Amino acid sequence: MDLKEFPTISIVVPCFNVEHVIERCIEALLAQDYPKERMVIVIVDDCSTDDTLKKIQQYKNNDQIKIVKHFRNRGLAAARNSGINASRSQIIGFIDSDIVVRKDWVELMMNVLQNPNIVACMGDTKLPESLSQDNIDKFLYHPKRGVRKFDEDTPIEIPGFIMGNSFVKREALRKVGKFDESFNTWGGEDTDLAIRLWERYPDGLRFTNKAIGEHYHKRELNNLLNDMKKYGSTNYLILLDRYPQYNKRLAGDWIKSFKGFLILNPIVNLIVKTIYLIFPMPRLIRYFIAYNVIQGARNSEEGIPKLDRKK
């Protein structure tokens, strides 16, 4: 097969303080079953404060790797955009720097994108076998959670498409735009771009459970819930304000509805916490996440007026 028949690919790897795993991430990408002449790896260091950049610099003489440095921390959306801007390939891949992909990751993603009607594909993420599974992992990696309930033939609807393990055709990004850098804290930038892709290509987003990356990022429940509360008070409200037509899809109707008041009821919260202490069922984590997102949204002095204006 002529090399020119293989589409050119740029894999964008945004990095911030991942010295513990970045080398494994890079080595896994270099080992992909895809012509090296047709693939470049763009590593973007978002002003790390540990030895991440030092470890990245070990690869500066590798012809397959391009290194981009931020001189201040600009956030995930900006780091991904810097990677896009530094590339010229037909296909843009995104992989978070704490994910180590399997050898056939690129090949399996490209198999899906061969369909001219598909513009983006999301891969699956699993807990590494070397790490023990706790309740948070059982929830996050549940086989029916989020887009995992879709097969390759079923178009994904918003808001499930996440960019941390994904491929997108450059032409689609040219038409809908890149990541919005106003999302400079945790969460929301994926959903914003996914909505724009979905609106233009309603049947063009797919998920494959074959293209697998192992995620070396253990979450503590309290840290996860703090992130969710901050997301609820910031980026989540931006999404609701920007896309009022998807208020229900984004669960924005929960903020001021009876369901939301019930979730935030102190007695209900105490009961659920007590049950979790006695019977730590992973499914209860969904309640804690909803509680913190809704609480963050309702407590935001800026967010609630924005939502009121859309009524």
Beta strands, then each sheet from edge to edge (+ up, - down):
strand 1: 9-15
strand 2: 39-45
strand 3: 65-69
strand 4: 91-95
strand 5: 99-101
strand 6: 120-126
strand 7: 165-169
strand 8: 205-215
sheet 1: 3+ 2+ 1+ 4+ 7- 6+ 8+ 5-
end
